[in-house]
Amino acid sequence: MLPPGPRSSLMSLYRYMRDPMLCLTPLAREYGDPFTFPGKTPLVCTGDPAGIKAIYTADADTFAPLNEDFAVFLGKNQLLLQSGAEHRRARKAMMPPFHGARMRAYGEAMCRITEDVIAAWAPEQVVSVQEIAQRISLDVILQAIFGIRDATRMAELAKLLLDIVEGISPLIVMLPALRREFGGIGPFSRFRKRQARLHAELDALAEEARAAGPREDILSLLLQVRYDDGEPMSDDELREQLLVLVFAGHETTAIAIAWACYALHQPENSGALERLRDELAAMGPEPEVEQLAKQPYLDAVCQETLRRFPLAPAPAPRKLLRPLEVLGYELPEGVAVAAAIALAHFREETYPEPMRFRPERFFERKFTPFEFLPFGGGARRCLGAAMANYELRLVLATLLRRYRLRLESLRPDQGKVRAANVGPAHGVRMIVEERLA
C-alpha cells in the first residue's frame, strides 16, 4: 500500500498556486510523512531526513525522469531529463567548468556587473530587486556562459532569454492539453516562436565560438568536451545543455537575491541586517572578491534565505524503475518519489521556529545533506550550485555595501509560481534611502 494522501490532484494544484511555499505543510500534518499525491503516476513526497536519505543514497539507476514531456521546453538531451549511463556521461563532461577555482574567476565579473547595474540609483528611487537581480544574473550568464562582451549583443540575447522565461507560463507547464499551437495563437504558439528565435541565436553563438578557438567561457569549454569514445557533444545536446544552465542559473539566483533583501529588511530582522552590514563594512572600501565571499555571517544569511524561501517545494520528482523502501513503505516500480524541500526546511525538529528568519541557526549546528537541500542532492544535485551560491553572496554583499534600502510595503509575500520556481509575488520593491561611501 502507498502512504495516505489527498484524494484530489486538482485541489492540490489549487493549494500550490495559492500558497506555493507552504502548500505541503498541511498535507504532512493531515496525512503524515510520507504522503501520496494521486494521479496517473502516484507521487510520494517526504520531508523526513530518513526518507530523503533513502531517495538520495539509492542507486541512481533506480530512477527515471517523471515529467519527460518537459522536453518540449528545454529539449530531450539535457541533464534534467537524462538518466542512467547517459546522465552520468553528460554530467561528467559538464563538471569541469563548475569547479571551485573556475567559479572564482567569475567573481570579479559578478561584482563589476552589479556595480554597473546599480550605479545610477538615486535617493527615493523605487527599484524592483527581482528585476535588478535578473538583469545582473543575465549579464553574468552572458559573460560567463557565452563569453559575450558587446553591449548590443548582450541586450539582444538577454531579451530572447527573458522572452522564453516569461513565455513558459504555469498553465502550459501543468496542463499538457494546452501545448497546442491553435493556428498560431495562444501561449504555447507564442512560446514556440520565441523558442525558434532563441535556438537560432544559440546555434550562431556556437559557430562563432568554434571559429574563435579556445576561450574561458563555458560555451567554449563545452565545445572542447570529448566523451570517453572521443565524440564531442552534438549541436542539439550543446544547445540544450546551455539552455538548462541558463534556466537553472538565471531566475533561481535572481529569486534568491530578492528573497534575501525581502527578509533582511523586515523590521523584525533589523538585527540581522545590521550585523551583516557591520561585517561587510569592516572589510574596508575595496575588499578582495574571494575574501568578500567567505564572510561567515554573509554565508549564514544566504543559507538561511535558501532554507526559509525554497525555490521549489518538491523539485525534480523521479519515477521508480525498481521497488524502493521509504520510511517503512515498500514503494513499487512505476511510482514517483520526491524529496520535499519545503517540508524538510520547515521541520520543527530540525529548525526550531522554522518560519523565523534566523541566520544564527547555521552557527549553532551543522545540517546534513538530508536536512538542508536547497540544490537537491544525490547524483542529481544541481550542477551549478557552487556558481549560484557564489553569485548570491557577491551580489547581495555588493548591494548592501553600496546602498541603504527600505521596503516599499511591509505586506507579507507568500510567493508566486513562476514556471518551475517560486518567486516573490511583487518583485520586492524597495526605496533607495542613500548611497554609502
CORBEL-V345966 format. One record per pair of residues at least 12 apart in sequence whose ideal C-beta (glycine too) atoms are under 6 Angstrom apart, sorted by the first residue. I is the first residue (numbers start at 0). GAP is how many residues later the second one is. D is the distance in whole Angstrom. If there is no record, write none. Layout:
# CORBEL-V345966
<<I & GAP & D> <I & GAP & D>>
This chain:
# CORBEL-V345966
<<1 & 34 & 5> <1 & 40 & 6> <2 & 31 & 5> <2 & 32 & 5> <2 & 33 & 5> <2 & 41 & 6> <2 & 326 & 6> <3 & 27 & 5> <4 & 26 & 5> <4 & 30 & 4> <4 & 31 & 4> <4 & 32 & 6> <8 & 29 & 5> <8 & 30 & 5> <11 & 25 & 6> <16 & 400 & 6> <18 & 395 & 5> <19 & 395 & 5> <19 & 397 & 5> <19 & 402 & 4> <20 & 321 & 6> <20 & 394 & 5> <20 & 401 & 6> <23 & 289 & 5> <23 & 316 & 5> <23 & 318 & 5> <23 & 319 & 5> <27 & 315 & 6> <32 & 13 & 6> <32 & 14 & 6> <32 & 15 & 5> <33 & 12 & 4> <33 & 17 & 6> <33 & 292 & 6> <33 & 293 & 6> <40 & 295 & 5> <41 & 293 & 5> <42 & 274 & 6> <42 & 293 & 4> <43 & 287 & 6> <43 & 293 & 5> <44 & 269 & 5> <44 & 293 & 5> <44 & 295 & 4> <46 & 293 & 4> <46 & 296 & 2> <46 & 297 & 4> <48 & 321 & 4> <48 & 322 & 5> <50 & 275 & 5> <50 & 276 & 5> <51 & 287 & 4> <51 & 318 & 4> <52 & 317 & 4> <53 & 272 & 5> <54 & 282 & 5> <54 & 284 & 5> <55 & 321 & 4> <55 & 322 & 4> <57 & 266 & 6> <59 & 319 & 4> <60 & 23 & 5> <61 & 259 & 6> <61 & 260 & 6> <61 & 262 & 6> <62 & 255 & 4> <63 & 19 & 5> <63 & 255 & 5> <63 & 257 & 6> <64 & 16 & 5> <65 & 251 & 5> <65 & 252 & 6> <65 & 253 & 5> <65 & 270 & 5> <67 & 13 & 6> <68 & 107 & 6> <72 & 95 & 6> <73 & 169 & 5> <73 & 170 & 6> <74 & 165 & 3> <76 & 159 & 6> <76 & 160 & 4> <76 & 163 & 5> <77 & 162 & 4> <77 & 163 & 6> <77 & 166 & 4> <78 & 165 & 6> <92 & 132 & 5> <96 & 121 & 4> <96 & 124 & 5> <97 & 285 & 6> <97 & 288 & 6> <102 & 283 & 5> <102 & 284 & 5> <102 & 287 & 5> <103 & 186 & 6> <105 & 38 & 5> <106 & 182 & 4> <106 & 287 & 6> <107 & 181 & 6> <108 & 34 & 5> <109 & 30 & 6> <109 & 281 & 5> <109 & 284 & 5> <110 & 178 & 6> <110 & 283 & 6> <110 & 287 & 5> <112 & 23 & 6> <112 & 26 & 5> <112 & 27 & 6> <113 & 22 & 5> <113 & 281 & 5> <113 & 284 & 4> <116 & 18 & 6> <116 & 19 & 5> <120 & 311 & 5> <122 & 309 & 6> <122 & 311 & 6> <124 & 307 & 5> <125 & 282 & 6> <125 & 303 & 6> <125 & 305 & 6> <126 & 303 & 6> <127 & 299 & 4> <127 & 301 & 5> <128 & 129 & 5> <128 & 132 & 5> <128 & 299 & 4> <128 & 301 & 6> <129 & 128 & 4> <129 & 294 & 6> <129 & 297 & 4> <129 & 298 & 6> <132 & 121 & 4> <132 & 124 & 4> <132 & 125 & 6> <133 & 120 & 4> <135 & 259 & 6> <136 & 113 & 5> <136 & 116 & 5> <136 & 117 & 5> <137 & 20 & 5> <137 & 112 & 6> <140 & 105 & 6> <140 & 109 & 6> <141 & 12 & 5> <144 & 73 & 4> <144 & 100 & 6> <145 & 59 & 6> <145 & 73 & 5> <146 & 68 & 5> <146 & 70 & 3> <159 & 37 & 6> <159 & 38 & 5> <159 & 41 & 6> <162 & 31 & 5> <163 & 30 & 5> <163 & 34 & 6> <164 & 86 & 6> <166 & 23 & 6> <166 & 24 & 4> <166 & 27 & 5> <167 & 251 & 4> <168 & 18 & 5> <169 & 247 & 5> <171 & 15 & 5> <171 & 16 & 5> <201 & 37 & 5> <208 & 14 & 6> <247 & 136 & 6> <248 & 135 & 5> <250 & 170 & 6> <251 & 59 & 5> <251 & 169 & 6> <252 & 135 & 5> <252 & 138 & 5> <252 & 139 & 6> <254 & 166 & 6> <254 & 168 & 4> <255 & 49 & 6> <255 & 136 & 5> <256 & 138 & 5> <256 & 139 & 6> <257 & 166 & 5> <257 & 170 & 4> <258 & 46 & 5> <258 & 50 & 4> <259 & 45 & 4> <259 & 136 & 5> <260 & 167 & 6> <261 & 166 & 5> <262 & 94 & 4> <264 & 142 & 5> <268 & 88 & 5> <271 & 87 & 6> <274 & 22 & 6> <275 & 21 & 5> <275 & 25 & 6> <278 & 16 & 5> <278 & 18 & 5> <279 & 117 & 6> <279 & 121 & 5> <291 & 105 & 5> <292 & 100 & 5> <292 & 101 & 6> <297 & 95 & 6> <297 & 99 & 6> <299 & 59 & 4> <299 & 62 & 4> <300 & 58 & 5> <301 & 90 & 5> <301 & 91 & 5> <302 & 59 & 5> <303 & 55 & 4> <305 & 68 & 4> <306 & 38 & 5> <307 & 49 & 5> <309 & 31 & 4> <309 & 32 & 5> <309 & 35 & 6> <310 & 110 & 5> <311 & 109 & 6> <312 & 29 & 4> <313 & 24 & 4> <313 & 26 & 4> <316 & 19 & 5> <316 & 21 & 4> <318 & 17 & 5> <319 & 13 & 5> <319 & 15 & 5> <340 & 32 & 6> <349 & 21 & 5> <401 & 34 & 6> <402 & 29 & 6> <402 & 32 & 6> <403 & 29 & 4> <403 & 30 & 5> <404 & 25 & 4> <405 & 25 & 5> <405 & 27 & 6> <406 & 23 & 6> <407 & 21 & 4> <407 & 23 & 6> <412 & 12 & 5>>
